[in-house]
Amino acid sequence: MKRTGFAFHEHCMWHDAGPCSVFDQPGGFIQPGAAAEHPETKRRLRNLLEVSGLHEQLVPVKGAPATRDDLLRFHTERYINAFEAMSERGFGNAGQYAPFRQDAFPIACQSAGLAMATVEAVLRGELDNGYCLSRPPGHHAEADRGMGFCLLGNIPIAIKAAQAKGLVRKVAVIDWDVHHGNGTQQAFYSDAEVLTISLHHDNNYPLDSGGIEERGEGSGWGNNLNIPLPAGSGIGCYLAAMDQLVIPALERFQPELILVACGYDASAMDPLGCMLLNADSFGSLTARVMAAAERLCGGRLVMVHEGGYSEGYVPFCGHRVIETLSGSEIRVPDPAGADIARWGQQSLQPHQAVLLESLRPYLADIR
């Protein structure tokens, strides 16, 4: 068994994105409905961990909310002031597809604080690895605006806080959420000390973001790797991308810590994605990253929960990841996994192989 930390705070489940369904806001012909980013996907994962008994094997992680100074290492003062004021007013929209109701600001600070605490505990050797079940998510949030249900950049805030304390220098971030991790990319685009890798559905969200030509700038040039996958990519494609591109990129970069922006919207059951993964796929991806972390950085690995919008299926995917992280013998069967694995197009397809091969030369520029 690993000393696997589990960060969770009930207040994060109280975040309310309002009756917007998958839109910025209801109105006109848009009937109000629960926001796609809602607490049940996360709370049901926490519940499943308790019912299976795995929760008792994890180390609880508590973290204070991120402070204003913590936020300002990434976000602009203008954005923080505007976000806080709208939160106190009781409603607002942080930018693009980022609506919220009362108390969003303190809850988002709590979410970022959980990520900070998990990263710090792993770096100080108090944990072998960790899983942060934070909410609202963060990988779309940019320095001056929220996007895609993300209000604060949980991962950039956590990395920059750890660097400011002298706990780490070189960090690699892998984002396998089905949507491009544009906020994390922006945070480190000119930073030679952070490698950012995003596997996502090609040009889904945000539009015109996450192309292969986006490789960093200045001293960070070469250390941003986008892997925009075709719609319908399945288990074979994702595992091939991990083996052929992601792991070699980590080996070239030699990080001291690896973070994963761990979204589950690439699952076959997700209403906002069109990929074909099952719970075992996420376990396999996790095992590959863990093996790389053991070789490269003493196993120091943190997963930060991002997207995933199937309240019925996200818990099984998340449980499989945490089973793998912890090395537990507890197993929760995936009720749909065997069927999904038999779907057509699950093997690596020729057009997918061509894409992956075209990105191999980019590995030479990672340093």
C-alpha positions in Angstrom: 0.0 0.0 0.0 1.1 3.5 -0.8 0.6 6.4 1.6 -2.0 8.0 -0.7 -3.5 11.2 0.4 -7.2 12.1 -0.3 -8.1 15.8 -0.2 -11.8 16.7 0.1 -13.9 19.4 1.7 -17.7 19.4 1.8 -17.8 23.1 1.2 -16.6 22.5 -2.3 -19.7 20.5 -3.0 -21.8 23.5 -2.2 -20.5 25.5 -5.2 -23.5 26.4 -7.4 -23.1 27.1 -11.1 -26.8 28.0 -11.3 -29.6 26.6 -13.7 -27.5 27.0 -16.8 -27.4 23.4 -18.1 -24.5 23.3 -20.6 -24.7 27.1 -21.3 -23.6 30.3 -19.8 -27.1 31.0 -18.5 -30.8 30.1 -19.2 -33.2 32.3 -21.0 -35.1 32.6 -24.3 -35.4 29.0 -25.7 -32.9 27.6 -23.1 -34.9 25.9 -20.4 -33.3 26.1 -16.9 -31.6 22.9 -15.7 -28.9 21.8 -13.4 -25.4 22.9 -14.5 -23.4 20.2 -16.3 -20.6 20.8 -13.6 -22.5 19.8 -10.5 -21.6 18.2 -7.2 -23.0 14.7 -7.7 -20.2 13.4 -9.9 -17.7 14.2 -7.2 -19.8 13.4 -4.2 -20.7 10.0 -5.6 -17.0 9.2 -6.1 -16.4 10.1 -2.4 -19.4 7.9 -1.5 -18.2 5.0 -3.5 -14.8 5.2 -1.8 -16.6 5.0 1.6 -18.9 2.1 0.6 -16.0 0.1 -0.9 -13.8 0.6 2.2 -11.0 2.2 0.2 -11.6 5.6 1.9 -10.4 4.1 5.2 -7.0 3.2 3.6 -6.4 6.7 2.4 -4.7 9.5 4.3 -7.0 12.5 4.8 -5.6 15.8 3.5 -6.9 19.1 4.8 -6.0 22.4 3.4 -6.7 26.1 4.3 -8.2 28.2 1.5 -5.7 29.7 -0.9 -4.9 33.3 0.1 -5.0 36.4 -2.1 -1.2 36.2 -2.4 -1.5 32.6 -3.5 -4.0 33.6 -6.2 -2.0 36.5 -7.4 1.0 34.3 -8.4 -1.2 33.4 -11.4 -4.3 35.5 -11.6 -4.5 39.2 -12.2 -5.6 41.5 -9.4 -8.4 42.9 -11.7 -9.8 39.4 -12.1 -9.6 38.5 -8.4 -11.3 41.8 -7.4 -14.1 41.4 -9.9 -14.7 37.7 -9.1 -14.8 38.4 -5.4 -17.2 41.3 -5.8 -19.6 39.3 -8.0 -19.5 36.4 -5.5 -20.4 38.7 -2.6 -23.3 40.1 -4.8 -24.6 36.5 -5.1 -24.2 35.7 -8.8 -22.1 36.4 -11.8 -20.1 34.9 -14.7 -16.3 34.8 -14.4 -15.8 34.9 -18.1 -16.8 32.3 -20.7 -19.1 29.5 -19.6 -18.2 30.2 -16.0 -21.5 31.1 -14.2 -21.8 31.0 -10.4 -23.9 31.9 -7.4 -23.2 33.1 -3.9 -20.0 32.1 -2.1 -18.2 31.0 -5.3 -15.1 32.9 -4.4 -14.4 31.4 -1.0 -15.3 28.0 -2.2 -13.0 28.3 -5.2 -10.2 29.4 -2.8 -10.9 26.2 -0.8 -10.6 24.1 -3.9 -7.3 25.7 -4.8 -6.2 25.3 -1.2 -6.8 21.5 -1.3 -4.6 21.3 -4.4 -1.9 23.3 -2.6 -2.0 21.1 0.5 -1.9 17.9 -1.5 1.1 19.0 -3.5 3.0 20.2 -0.4 2.3 17.0 1.5 3.7 14.9 -1.3 6.8 17.2 -1.7 7.5 17.1 2.0 7.4 13.3 2.0 4.4 13.0 4.2 2.6 11.2 1.4 3.8 8.9 -1.5 1.1 10.4 -3.8 -2.2 12.1 -3.6 -5.7 12.6 -5.1 -7.4 16.0 -4.7 -11.2 15.8 -5.2 -11.5 19.6 -5.5 -14.4 21.6 -7.0 -14.9 23.9 -8.9 -12.4 22.6 -11.4 -9.5 24.8 -12.7 -7.7 23.8 -15.9 -9.6 26.3 -18.1 -9.2 29.3 -15.8 -6.9 31.9 -17.3 -5.0 34.6 -15.5 -7.7 37.2 -16.2 -10.9 35.2 -16.6 -12.7 32.0 -15.7 -13.7 29.6 -18.5 -15.6 26.3 -18.9 -16.9 26.1 -15.3 -13.4 26.8 -14.0 -12.9 29.8 -11.7 -9.4 29.6 -10.3 -6.4 27.7 -11.7 -6.0 25.0 -9.0 -2.9 23.4 -10.5 -1.0 26.6 -11.5 -1.7 28.1 -8.0 -0.5 24.9 -6.3 2.7 24.6 -8.4 3.6 28.3 -8.0 3.0 28.1 -4.2 5.3 25.1 -3.9 8.0 26.8 -6.0 7.7 29.9 -3.9 8.4 27.8 -0.8 11.4 26.2 -2.5 9.9 22.8 -2.4 10.2 22.0 -6.1 11.7 23.5 -9.3 10.8 21.3 -12.3 7.2 20.1 -12.6 5.4 18.2 -15.3 1.6 18.5 -15.8 -0.3 15.9 -17.8 -3.9 16.9 -18.7 -6.1 14.0 -19.9 -9.4 15.8 -19.5 -11.2 15.6 -22.9 -11.0 19.4 -23.2 -7.8 21.4 -23.7 -6.1 22.6 -20.6 -5.7 26.1 -21.9 -5.4 27.8 -18.5 -2.6 25.6 -17.3 -0.9 26.1 -20.7 -1.2 29.9 -20.4 0.2 29.8 -16.8 3.5 28.2 -17.9 3.8 29.0 -21.6 7.0 30.9 -21.2 8.3 28.9 -18.2 11.2 26.6 -18.7 10.6 24.9 -15.4 7.2 23.4 -16.1 6.3 20.9 -18.9 2.7 21.0 -19.9 1.1 18.1 -21.9 -2.6 18.0 -22.9 -4.4 15.1 -24.5 -7.8 16.3 -25.7 -10.4 16.2 -28.3 -9.2 18.2 -31.2 -10.6 21.8 -31.2 -13.5 21.0 -29.0 -13.3 23.4 -26.0 -12.1 26.1 -26.1 -12.4 26.6 -29.8 -9.2 27.4 -31.6 -7.1 26.2 -28.6 -4.8 23.3 -28.1 -3.3 23.0 -31.6 0.0 21.2 -32.2 1.6 24.4 -33.2 1.2 25.8 -29.7 4.6 24.8 -28.3 5.5 27.5 -25.8 7.4 30.8 -26.2 10.6 32.3 -25.0 12.5 30.1 -22.5 9.4 27.8 -22.4 9.5 27.0 -26.1 9.3 23.3 -26.7 7.9 22.5 -23.2 4.2 22.7 -24.2 3.0 19.6 -26.0 -0.6 19.4 -27.2 -1.9 16.0 -28.4 -5.2 16.9 -30.1 -6.9 13.5 -30.7 -9.7 12.8 -33.2 -13.2 12.3 -32.0 -13.9 8.7 -31.2 -10.4 7.9 -29.9 -10.5 4.8 -27.8 -8.4 2.7 -25.4 -5.8 1.8 -28.0 -5.2 5.5 -29.0 -4.9 6.8 -25.5 -2.5 4.1 -24.4 -0.4 4.6 -27.5 -0.3 8.3 -26.9 0.9 7.7 -23.4 3.5 5.2 -24.4 4.8 7.0 -27.5 4.6 10.6 -26.5 3.7 11.4 -22.9 6.2 9.0 -21.1 9.1 9.9 -23.5 8.4 13.6 -22.9 8.6 13.0 -19.1 11.8 11.1 -19.5 13.4 14.0 -21.5 12.2 16.6 -19.0 13.2 14.8 -15.8 10.6 16.4 -13.5 10.8 16.5 -9.7 7.0 16.2 -9.4 4.2 15.1 -11.8 0.7 16.4 -11.6 -2.3 15.1 -13.6 -5.3 17.2 -14.4 -7.5 14.2 -14.0 -10.7 14.7 -15.9 -13.0 11.7 -16.8 -14.9 13.3 -19.7 -13.0 11.1 -22.1 -15.1 8.2 -20.8 -17.5 6.5 -23.2 -20.4 7.5 -20.9 -19.7 11.2 -20.7 -22.4 13.6 -22.1 -19.8 16.3 -22.9 -17.2 14.1 -24.6 -17.1 11.8 -27.6 -14.2 9.5 -26.6 -14.4 5.8 -25.7 -12.5 5.1 -22.5 -13.7 2.9 -19.6 -12.6 2.8 -16.0 -9.8 0.3 -16.7 -8.4 2.7 -19.2 -8.0 5.4 -16.6 -6.4 2.8 -14.3 -3.9 1.9 -17.1 -3.1 5.5 -17.7 -2.5 6.0 -14.0 -0.2 2.9 -13.8 1.9 4.2 -16.6 2.4 7.6 -15.0 3.1 6.0 -11.6 5.8 3.9 -13.2 7.4 6.9 -14.8 7.1 8.9 -11.5 8.9 6.1 -9.7 11.8 6.2 -12.2 12.0 10.0 -12.5 11.0 11.7 -9.3 10.7 9.2 -6.4 7.1 8.5 -7.1 5.9 12.0 -6.4 2.6 12.2 -8.2 -0.6 14.3 -7.5 -3.9 13.9 -9.3 -6.2 16.9 -9.3 -9.9 16.2 -10.3 -11.1 18.2 -13.3 -14.0 17.4 -15.6 -16.3 14.4 -16.0 -20.0 14.9 -16.2 -21.6 11.4 -16.0 -22.7 11.2 -12.4 -23.3 7.5 -12.8 -19.9 6.6 -14.4 -17.4 9.1 -13.0 -17.3 7.3 -9.6 -16.1 4.0 -11.2 -13.4 5.8 -13.2 -12.2 7.8 -10.2 -12.3 4.7 -8.0 -10.1 2.8 -10.4 -7.6 5.6 -10.5 -7.4 5.8 -6.7 -7.2 2.0 -6.4 -4.2 2.2 -8.7 -2.6 5.1 -6.9 -2.9 3.5 -3.5 -1.9 -0.1 -4.5 -5.0 -1.3 -2.6 -6.4 -4.8 -3.1 -9.9 -3.4 -3.0 -11.6 -3.5 -6.4 -14.9 -2.1 -7.5 -16.2 -3.8 -10.7 -17.0 -1.5 -13.6 -20.6 -2.4 -14.6 -20.1 -1.2 -18.2 -16.4 -1.7 -18.7 -16.3 -5.0 -20.5 -19.0 -3.9 -22.9 -17.2 -0.6 -23.7 -13.9 -2.5 -24.3 -15.7 -4.5 -27.0 -17.0 -1.5 -28.9 -15.7 -0.9 -32.4 -12.7 1.3 -33.0 -11.1 0.6 -29.6 -7.8 -0.4 -31.2 -5.4 2.2 -32.4 -6.8 3.3 -35.8 -4.5 4.2 -38.8 -5.4 7.9 -38.8 -4.7 8.1 -35.1 -1.3 6.4 -35.5 -0.4 8.9 -38.2 -1.2 11.8 -35.8 0.9 10.4 -33.0 3.8 9.7 -35.3 3.7 13.3 -36.6 4.3 14.5 -33.0 7.3 12.4 -32.3 9.8 15.0 -33.6 8.5 17.5 -31.1 9.9 15.5 -28.2 13.4 16.5 -29.2 12.7 20.2 -28.2 11.7 19.3 -24.6 14.4 20.2 -22.2 
